[in-house]
Amino acid sequence: MKQLIVVADMEGASGIFDSNKEACWHEEMFPENPLWRSYGRPCITSDVLAVCSAATEMGIDEILLLDMHYAGCREYNVELEKLPPNVRVFDLPNRSALWSRIRGQAAIEPYGIVTVGQHARNGEADAYFPHTIHTPPIESFYLNGLHIAEIGESVMCFCDVPYIANIGCAASHKEALELSPNVTCITVKDKRKNWEPSPEETYPIIYQGMLDALKDYKNKTAYPYQEHCHCSLHLTEGYFFEAPDSFPWKGTFQDRTATYEAHDIETALSLFWQLHAYIKKCARE
Ligand SMILES: [Zn+2]
């Protein structure tokens, strides 16, 4: 059985630009914002549908979808009822990013992983909504030397699984290529070229790009399993780490930087959230 993992974010979806950024703002956080439901959800759904339709056409049996935009909110961004019947979602409380649970629900050896609706990391030029998981307070997060954000978290969680394609903002491909140099990169908007097409225009581009990526499966490579994980988390100006008297893992806190070690990626990604308890905001002058 061929199982494909599809990880969807939303800032990198087709049709969502600086001019209509409210389309990304989940209704459970911004109840007065109608654009997420009326326009944003159809945008990311179009991109995910193009991925799933092409994958099904290419013989993928089952698709497991991780809808990680505004994890913690209950309702999905993707309109699940519009997807083919071979798509199911991970069983997570309020779509929380519980990486061990996510990895554990997938096949031992999924056929591949695809990231869609993806934005660039904090600091990338010519990017739509660049950020690293949540910026501020996170300036950057390094795991074994790679600056990772949502794309890196997902692909590293599924290490050793062939990375088939990244779909999103042109500036998002840099992170994807650092994780796996043979990943197919499909662009749905490009700030540098001021190219802002509609979801209707990008649907066939994504569909064809996915067919081509899966036809090239033998050349796809995975981010490799890591024996040890060395992590460092850096905060934006105005925040600092308040070190506790003792903490139960191997690490250090110094002003705006925390470092730690973990024996596997899932633990490393989980500790990322535990460190948030020690992030403090500088008092205003
Ligand atoms: Zn997002």
Residues whose N, C-alpha, C, O or C-beta is under 5 A from the ligand:
A	BS01	ZN	D9 M10 E11 H69 Y70
